[in-house]
Amino acid sequence: MKIIKKTTLLSIACVIAAACSQKPATSYTIACNLQGIPDGTVVELVPAATYKEEKPVAEGVVTGGKVILTGVAGEPRLFSIQIAEKRVAKIMVENGKIILTGEATKSEQDGDITYTFDDIVIKGSKSHDLYLQKTAPRNGLDSMYRAYHENNKAISEAISAARANKNKALLDSLYTTAAYKKLAAEEKDFFDTVERITKGAIMDNKDSWWGPMLMLDFMSYFTEEQQPWYDAFSQEAKDSYYGQIVKEELFPEGFTGKPLPAFTLVGKDNKETTVASLSAGKKYILIDFWASWCGPCRREIPNLKNLYKKYAPKGFEIISISTDKKAADWEKALKEEKLAWPNYLDTKGEANDACRVKTIPAMFLIDDKGIVVAEKIRGEELAQELSGLFNTVSE
């Protein structure tokens, strides 16, 4: 008996010693079991909730429905699992072994293949479990959105048709109906609910990095109305990785009086160039961010053409940078608009991120030294600015 007891105690001591000697994981391994995804498909892990066009930090190729993604996480961060630049799932990544399982349904539209997953299960990440808890209050919003749209489908379709036909008389008539008033009331109730739940979840976590992270995750863009939310964060939350991103979004410093950030542009010939190269010998250069689908951008083009015709001989240049996702859409718009100045497609979002462009049209007027003279300027304001600058130069 004594021998057995000593052996047992020794075994327990060894187990305890082994447990104490285990060091925290210094890297992560995400084992993905994605049934329904064909072999050879590239799966990417991309930072999320940053308001930027991020590049993958890890990627792998599917074999037998499985793929492994590896890397190092300094602290828990939110990522997206992506296939063909489409998000499959959000995942909180921390060092250790994480297992992700799901079954895909394939769909194709206009040549684009999309995979959707009805039920993704993620295990092994405690921070992901917390993420699910903290975002749970918003789970019912999708069904609420679908419900109010379905309940008011007839009036919504009637309004859409009247708008498409530019039938103002019919629109005015529809806006007076009880059906429209019901739609408006339910729509307001929905967005009031979204704001209440969103703000509640964020403020419940205002003392840690979770607060600003949820703010970035929940919201597509910020307005001045959210500045008090940031002010309510603890100093720890403000100083966090996500807190600093929120601050940059809510309180942008702007570039006026500063050098325009450097970035690389790639032309149709796949050759790289820079704004500095394109600006050589010019006095003032307008950097114009636009897209084929942006109505205000395209309505500004006649004004730009007039200004280009007037001031190009005096040293004015325009560099248009499209944020289109598809090169075909951009090229089609170029043929329609017949722009006479240099045009580039920001395929990787490098220029967009460098200039912190959140909405388009976005324009930056710089001088021959690359210093931003004016920003967020267009229309008559831009015309007046150029008139003053070139009159000054000519004197």
TIROPA-186128 format. One record per residue (C-alpha): residue in three letters; x, y, z. Coordinates in Angstrom, 3 decimals, padded with zeros to 6 digits, always signed. Layout:
N
ala,X,Y,Z
...
//
This chain:
395
met,+000.000,+000.000,+000.000
lys,+002.790,+002.381,+000.845
ile,+004.404,+001.741,-002.547
ile,+001.109,+002.380,-004.320
lys,+000.592,+005.604,-002.408
lys,+004.095,+006.821,-003.144
thr,+003.674,+005.970,-006.828
thr,+000.323,+007.735,-006.958
leu,+001.714,+010.826,-005.277
leu,+004.667,+010.798,-007.646
ser,+002.320,+010.569,-010.660
ile,+000.220,+013.459,-009.399
ala,+003.345,+015.523,-008.811
cys,+004.532,+014.820,-012.368
val,+001.172,+015.860,-013.812
ile,+001.196,+019.085,-011.795
ala,+004.790,+019.816,-012.789
ala,+003.988,+019.198,-016.450
ala,+000.959,+021.462,-016.285
cys,+002.951,+024.226,-014.620
ser,+005.726,+023.928,-017.205
gln,+003.325,+024.440,-020.152
lys,+003.855,+027.846,-021.692
pro,+001.117,+029.963,-023.263
ala,+000.753,+029.428,-027.000
thr,+002.825,+031.866,-029.026
ser,+001.079,+031.289,-032.370
tyr,-002.295,+030.278,-033.722
thr,-003.431,+027.424,-035.927
ile,-006.884,+027.604,-037.469
ala,-007.948,+024.198,-038.752
cys,-010.803,+024.816,-041.203
asn,-013.142,+022.043,-042.299
leu,-015.117,+023.667,-045.115
gln,-017.221,+021.056,-046.835
gly,-018.566,+022.030,-050.240
ile,-015.483,+024.052,-051.183
pro,-013.599,+022.570,-054.181
asp,-009.966,+021.564,-053.893
gly,-007.548,+024.273,-054.956
thr,-009.666,+027.109,-053.566
val,-007.624,+029.740,-051.723
val,-008.894,+030.657,-048.253
glu,-007.620,+033.884,-046.683
leu,-007.511,+035.333,-043.188
val,-007.989,+039.119,-043.414
pro,-008.044,+041.719,-040.592
ala,-011.560,+043.043,-039.965
ala,-013.026,+046.110,-038.241
thr,-010.232,+048.419,-039.449
tyr,-012.109,+050.462,-042.091
lys,-009.306,+049.683,-044.551
glu,-008.696,+047.461,-047.552
glu,-006.591,+044.945,-045.672
lys,-004.288,+042.331,-047.145
pro,-004.427,+038.689,-045.985
val,-002.176,+037.821,-043.062
ala,-002.494,+034.082,-043.711
glu,-003.803,+031.905,-046.512
gly,-004.053,+028.265,-047.494
val,-005.328,+026.029,-050.283
val,-008.257,+023.695,-049.729
thr,-007.551,+019.989,-049.994
gly,-010.336,+017.538,-049.262
gly,-012.430,+020.306,-047.758
lys,-009.702,+021.179,-045.269
val,-007.248,+024.035,-044.967
ile,-004.972,+025.257,-042.184
leu,-004.165,+028.904,-041.504
thr,-001.288,+029.817,-039.204
gly,+000.259,+032.945,-037.755
val,+000.973,+034.920,-034.586
ala,-001.537,+037.051,-032.673
gly,-000.102,+039.604,-030.282
glu,-003.556,+039.998,-028.753
pro,-007.074,+038.905,-029.711
arg,-008.178,+040.517,-032.972
leu,-011.202,+040.238,-035.247
phe,-010.591,+038.682,-038.671
ser,-012.597,+037.556,-041.671
ile,-012.270,+034.183,-043.315
gln,-012.533,+034.988,-047.033
ile,-012.935,+033.059,-050.267
ala,-012.527,+034.984,-053.538
glu,-012.579,+038.259,-051.554
lys,-016.005,+037.381,-050.117
arg,-016.350,+037.032,-046.346
val,-017.310,+033.570,-045.181
ala,-017.153,+034.144,-041.432
lys,-015.923,+036.505,-038.754
ile,-013.558,+035.017,-036.204
met,-011.789,+036.304,-033.119
val,-008.250,+034.995,-033.388
glu,-005.963,+034.359,-030.450
asn,-002.865,+032.204,-030.093
gly,-003.626,+028.499,-029.747
lys,-005.465,+025.868,-031.771
ile,-008.801,+026.956,-033.249
ile,-011.173,+024.706,-035.169
leu,-013.656,+026.092,-037.691
thr,-016.257,+023.868,-039.360
gly,-019.010,+024.627,-041.852
glu,-020.737,+023.427,-044.988
ala,-020.961,+025.669,-048.029
thr,-023.696,+026.357,-050.542
lys,-022.454,+027.583,-053.908
ser,-024.232,+030.275,-055.926
glu,-023.279,+032.140,-059.109
gln,-024.459,+035.503,-060.410
asp,-023.050,+037.483,-063.329
gly,-020.047,+035.193,-063.396
asp,-019.252,+035.716,-059.703
ile,-019.162,+032.572,-057.584
thr,-020.167,+032.976,-053.967
tyr,-020.138,+030.477,-051.111
thr,-022.513,+030.911,-048.207
phe,-022.445,+029.062,-044.911
asp,-025.625,+028.651,-042.892
asp,-023.904,+027.332,-039.793
ile,-020.278,+028.072,-038.945
val,-018.986,+026.581,-035.687
ile,-015.772,+027.907,-034.134
lys,-014.121,+026.225,-031.165
gly,-010.899,+026.834,-029.275
ser,-011.010,+030.637,-029.119
lys,-012.225,+032.037,-025.802
ser,-012.247,+035.533,-027.255
his,-014.549,+034.311,-030.040
asp,-016.936,+032.886,-027.452
leu,-016.943,+036.324,-025.797
tyr,-017.506,+037.976,-029.169
leu,-020.618,+035.868,-029.714
gln,-021.925,+036.857,-026.289
lys,-021.267,+040.553,-026.815
thr,-022.837,+040.638,-030.288
ala,-025.850,+038.476,-029.359
pro,-028.187,+041.480,-028.781
arg,-028.010,+042.242,-032.519
asn,-028.945,+038.739,-033.638
gly,-032.628,+039.545,-034.083
leu,-032.091,+042.626,-036.245
asp,-031.826,+040.738,-039.556
ser,-035.170,+039.020,-039.028
met,-036.731,+042.327,-037.943
tyr,-035.402,+043.990,-041.116
arg,-036.777,+041.235,-043.349
ala,-040.126,+041.334,-041.561
tyr,-040.785,+045.034,-042.002
his,-039.759,+044.870,-045.657
glu,-041.968,+041.859,-046.316
asn,-044.919,+043.431,-044.475
asn,-044.647,+046.547,-046.645
lys,-043.572,+044.960,-049.906
ala,-046.428,+046.305,-052.048
ile,-045.948,+049.991,-051.181
ser,-042.147,+049.677,-051.392
glu,-042.371,+048.251,-054.907
ala,-044.872,+050.913,-055.950
ile,-042.559,+053.689,-054.741
ser,-039.539,+052.121,-056.458
ala,-041.441,+051.874,-059.749
ala,-042.613,+055.495,-059.524
arg,-039.028,+056.645,-058.864
ala,-037.693,+054.597,-061.760
asn,-040.289,+056.156,-064.072
lys,-039.629,+059.631,-062.587
asn,-043.354,+059.961,-061.928
lys,-043.358,+062.726,-059.318
ala,-047.142,+063.052,-059.231
leu,-047.550,+059.375,-058.434
leu,-044.777,+059.529,-055.832
asp,-046.432,+062.458,-054.085
ser,-049.698,+060.544,-054.069
leu,-048.105,+057.382,-052.639
tyr,-046.473,+059.385,-049.845
thr,-049.920,+060.384,-048.559
thr,-051.268,+056.829,-048.261
ala,-051.800,+054.917,-045.040
ala,-049.586,+052.148,-046.447
tyr,-046.634,+054.521,-046.769
lys,-047.183,+055.957,-043.296
lys,-047.131,+052.394,-041.938
leu,-043.881,+051.693,-043.825
ala,-042.289,+054.915,-042.544
ala,-043.303,+054.160,-038.949
glu,-041.942,+050.597,-039.057
glu,-038.767,+051.777,-040.767
lys,-038.196,+054.392,-038.063
asp,-038.885,+051.810,-035.366
phe,-036.318,+049.483,-036.944
phe,-033.530,+052.080,-037.129
asp,-034.314,+053.353,-033.617
thr,-033.974,+049.764,-032.400
val,-030.696,+049.326,-034.269
glu,-029.240,+052.457,-032.674
arg,-030.454,+051.543,-029.187
ile,-029.061,+048.002,-029.328
thr,-025.838,+049.079,-031.014
lys,-025.102,+051.878,-028.580
gly,-026.038,+049.670,-025.640
ala,-023.616,+046.909,-026.651
ile,-020.812,+049.429,-027.213
met,-021.350,+051.328,-023.964
asp,-021.552,+048.067,-022.011
asn,-017.926,+047.563,-023.076
lys,-016.688,+051.164,-022.903
asp,-013.924,+050.357,-020.390
ser,-011.943,+047.973,-022.629
trp,-010.857,+047.516,-026.234
trp,-014.092,+045.623,-026.840
gly,-016.022,+048.913,-026.925
pro,-014.227,+050.516,-029.898
met,-013.874,+047.133,-031.607
leu,-017.636,+046.559,-031.491
met,-018.173,+050.130,-032.703
leu,-016.052,+049.406,-035.787
asp,-017.627,+045.999,-036.285
phe,-021.230,+047.147,-036.007
met,-021.099,+050.394,-038.005
ser,-020.291,+051.028,-041.665
tyr,-019.421,+054.686,-041.091
phe,-019.373,+057.275,-038.320
thr,-020.843,+060.755,-038.002
glu,-020.324,+063.531,-035.468
glu,-023.194,+062.012,-033.490
gln,-020.867,+059.203,-032.393
gln,-018.176,+061.520,-030.992
pro,-019.761,+061.443,-027.488
trp,-019.586,+057.650,-027.633
tyr,-015.821,+057.864,-028.058
asp,-015.594,+060.451,-025.272
ala,-017.304,+057.955,-022.946
phe,-014.581,+055.325,-023.495
ser,-012.059,+054.721,-020.743
gln,-008.474,+055.808,-021.397
glu,-007.546,+052.151,-021.780
ala,-010.186,+051.770,-024.492
lys,-009.067,+054.964,-026.267
asp,-005.418,+053.878,-026.225
ser,-006.170,+050.406,-027.582
tyr,-005.558,+049.324,-031.164
tyr,-009.228,+049.666,-032.043
gly,-009.626,+052.836,-029.981
gln,-007.013,+054.598,-032.081
ile,-008.781,+053.581,-035.293
val,-012.086,+054.966,-033.986
lys,-010.373,+058.241,-033.082
glu,-008.910,+058.588,-036.575
glu,-012.348,+058.022,-038.074
leu,-014.235,+060.416,-035.783
phe,-011.614,+063.157,-035.542
pro,-009.717,+063.148,-038.858
glu,-006.875,+065.643,-038.933
gly,-007.012,+066.181,-042.679
phe,-004.082,+066.795,-045.031
thr,-004.312,+070.500,-045.854
gly,-000.868,+072.054,-045.462
lys,+000.765,+068.618,-045.310
pro,+002.349,+066.395,-047.965
leu,-000.062,+064.061,-049.709
pro,+000.740,+060.511,-048.496
ala,+002.808,+058.489,-050.955
phe,+001.271,+055.517,-052.777
thr,+001.840,+053.515,-055.919
leu,-000.467,+053.466,-058.941
val,-000.568,+050.676,-061.526
gly,-001.602,+051.468,-065.085
lys,-003.274,+049.299,-067.713
asp,+000.209,+048.292,-068.880
asn,+000.890,+046.954,-065.341
lys,+003.654,+049.527,-064.910
glu,+003.899,+051.237,-061.542
thr,+004.034,+054.986,-061.153
thr,+003.569,+057.624,-058.451
val,+001.797,+060.943,-058.106
ala,+005.205,+062.627,-057.985
ser,+006.138,+061.161,-061.381
leu,+002.825,+062.142,-062.937
ser,+003.105,+065.651,-061.476
ala,+006.522,+066.485,-062.895
gly,+006.483,+069.923,-064.512
lys,+002.970,+070.721,-063.247
lys,+002.026,+073.594,-060.923
tyr,-001.167,+072.207,-059.398
ile,-002.565,+068.677,-059.476
leu,-006.047,+067.490,-058.576
ile,-006.243,+063.939,-057.174
asp,-009.785,+062.783,-057.929
phe,-011.178,+059.638,-056.253
trp,-014.303,+058.391,-058.027
ala,-016.112,+055.258,-059.250
ser,-018.300,+054.275,-062.187
trp,-021.314,+053.707,-059.919
cys,-020.982,+057.059,-058.078
gly,-023.594,+059.510,-059.414
pro,-022.123,+062.653,-057.800
cys,-018.669,+061.681,-059.124
arg,-019.870,+061.448,-062.690
arg,-021.955,+064.610,-062.433
glu,-018.745,+066.423,-061.476
ile,-016.931,+065.314,-064.646
pro,-018.226,+068.105,-066.942
asn,-016.890,+070.652,-064.445
leu,-013.515,+068.892,-064.373
lys,-013.378,+068.841,-068.165
asn,-013.994,+072.587,-068.306
leu,-011.337,+073.290,-065.676
tyr,-008.854,+070.981,-067.395
lys,-009.381,+072.679,-070.738
lys,-008.929,+076.094,-069.141
tyr,-005.945,+075.454,-066.871
ala,-004.030,+072.496,-068.339
pro,-002.031,+074.847,-070.615
lys,-001.041,+076.791,-067.476
gly,+000.266,+073.731,-065.606
phe,-002.851,+072.066,-064.203
glu,-003.138,+068.269,-064.097
ile,-005.840,+065.860,-062.954
ile,-005.173,+062.304,-061.799
ser,-008.363,+060.276,-061.470
ile,-008.265,+057.164,-059.271
ser,-011.197,+054.773,-059.472
thr,-012.298,+052.736,-056.465
asp,-014.272,+050.306,-058.655
lys,-013.962,+046.668,-057.670
lys,-014.179,+045.434,-061.265
ala,-011.812,+046.645,-063.970
ala,-014.546,+046.122,-066.584
asp,-016.843,+048.633,-064.861
trp,-014.044,+051.194,-064.705
glu,-013.018,+050.699,-068.341
lys,-016.632,+050.979,-069.506
ala,-017.008,+054.297,-067.639
leu,-013.753,+055.594,-069.133
lys,-015.031,+054.911,-072.643
glu,-018.284,+056.710,-071.861
glu,-016.688,+059.729,-070.193
lys,-013.634,+060.082,-072.464
leu,-011.416,+061.594,-069.792
ala,-008.379,+063.392,-071.204
trp,-006.137,+063.071,-068.140
pro,-004.326,+060.134,-066.442
asn,-006.622,+057.466,-064.991
tyr,-005.860,+054.593,-062.648
leu,-007.739,+051.809,-060.880
asp,-006.957,+051.427,-057.175
thr,-007.207,+047.635,-057.286
lys,-005.600,+047.013,-053.897
gly,-007.019,+050.054,-052.130
glu,-003.522,+051.418,-051.454
ala,-004.297,+054.975,-052.585
asn,-007.694,+054.922,-050.880
asp,-006.162,+053.872,-047.552
ala,-003.231,+056.285,-047.794
cys,-005.561,+059.255,-048.287
arg,-008.123,+057.922,-045.796
val,-010.929,+058.201,-048.333
lys,-014.256,+057.222,-046.763
thr,-016.730,+058.655,-049.263
ile,-016.505,+059.662,-052.890
pro,-016.124,+061.945,-054.715
ala,-013.012,+062.879,-052.747
met,-010.591,+065.428,-054.162
phe,-007.199,+066.679,-053.046
leu,-005.550,+069.680,-054.714
ile,-001.756,+069.638,-054.342
asp,+001.048,+071.946,-055.474
asp,+004.264,+071.106,-057.313
lys,+005.905,+070.083,-054.035
gly,+003.154,+067.583,-053.194
ile,+001.651,+069.741,-050.435
val,-002.139,+069.598,-050.128
val,-003.559,+073.044,-050.881
ala,-007.216,+072.075,-050.437
glu,-009.318,+068.964,-049.878
lys,-013.001,+068.008,-050.009
ile,-013.343,+070.592,-052.736
arg,-015.333,+070.450,-055.988
gly,-017.819,+072.310,-058.147
glu,-017.800,+076.092,-057.950
glu,-015.518,+076.044,-054.923
leu,-012.867,+074.179,-056.913
ala,-013.262,+076.568,-059.847
gln,-012.766,+079.589,-057.589
glu,-009.740,+078.010,-055.901
leu,-008.017,+077.337,-059.228
ser,-008.856,+080.802,-060.509
gly,-007.159,+082.384,-057.519
leu,-004.135,+080.086,-057.635
phe,-003.409,+080.521,-061.317
asn,-003.957,+084.268,-061.212
thr,-001.404,+084.418,-058.390
val,+001.038,+082.268,-060.343
ser,+000.669,+084.315,-063.537
glu,+001.502,+087.526,-061.668
//
